[in-house]
Amino acid sequence: MKNILVVTASIFGQNGQSSQLVERTLTQLRQTYGNIRITTRDLAAEPVPHLDASRFGAFLASAEDRNGEQQRVVDYSNSLIHEISDADIIVIGVPMYNFGIPSGLKAYFDHIARAGVTFRYTENGPVGLLEDRPVYVLAARGGIYAGTPNDSQTPYLRSFLGFLGLKDVHFVFAEGLNLGDEQKEKALRAADRNIETLTA
Ligand SMILES: Cc1cc2nc3c(=O)[nH]c(=O)nc-3n(C[C@H](O)[C@H](O)[C@H](O)COP(=O)(O)O)c2cc1C
């Protein structure tokens, strides 16, 4: 039995291209592992609030000093972190919006990056505290960016996830989805092939 955490970030929810690539990845993981248990975090259906000073203050407050509201903020962040800690495999759908990751995904990341919980600073620099495990990123884009300096997402995701200790990160790109039907079909077929080999 493999526990899979699925994070989708498309504003179109499960209709988003990235969410559909996630769905195909789950089909493939089912074939590979047989029995899988899926926990879904759909950031469109249930948005994570943007981080602000009061929420960040809750993260910094010591357990004994937290008021009720601060405790609720920390409990919520802890529940997101537990979902990741419990997962054997993490699958993330990442649309490109305005040259970056969706703001909803950033808000989620802002709630799982916790000093002393998911990373800590040492004299040799920061150390991620999450145990490494496979992360599959399904990236959907209207244009074509992979391997070029305009692909801000890939290095950012590698840096952020690596900062928390997640270094076994694999990307599948479906690109040029807004460049006409032919390119779209071609990109989705190529992504499907990559999903098959990725999780085989
Ligand atoms: C608000 C918005 C902004 C977008 N910005 C970009 C962009 O900067 N670069 C790009 O290649 N495609 C852009 N697109 C196209 C999306 O990347 C493409 O539609 C992709 O399928 C989105 O993933 P989703 O269907 O899972 O939401 C944008 C789409 C939307 C809705």
The ligand as a Gaussian input file, in Angstrom:
#p B3LYP/6-31G(d) Opt

LIG

0 1
 C       -4.532000      33.419000     -15.619000
 C       -3.703000      32.633000     -16.584000
 C       -2.402000      33.005000     -16.812000
 C       -1.612000      32.280000     -17.693000
 N       -0.310000      32.629000     -17.873000
 C        0.488000      31.865000     -18.671000
 C        1.876000      32.142000     -18.810000
 O        2.431000      33.057000     -18.242000
 N        2.605000      31.347000     -19.627000
 C        2.053000      30.288000     -20.290000
 O        2.766000      29.575000     -20.988000
 N        0.736000      29.991000     -20.162000
 C       -0.039000      30.747000     -19.373000
 N       -1.366000      30.426000     -19.222000
 C       -1.881000      29.229000     -19.887000
 C       -1.828000      28.048000     -18.919000
 O       -0.523000      27.746000     -18.514000
 C       -2.462000      26.817000     -19.546000
 O       -3.805000      27.130000     -19.852000
 C       -2.400000      25.609000     -18.633000
 O       -3.170000      24.573000     -19.207000
 C       -2.945000      25.947000     -17.257000
 O       -3.020000      24.781000     -16.462000
 P       -4.433000      24.288000     -15.904000
 O       -5.256000      23.974000     -17.140000
 O       -4.088000      23.072000     -15.107000
 O       -5.018000      25.395000     -15.104000
 C       -2.160000      31.158000     -18.365000
 C       -3.495000      30.797000     -18.112000
 C       -4.258000      31.512000     -17.240000
 C       -5.668000      31.093000     -16.977000

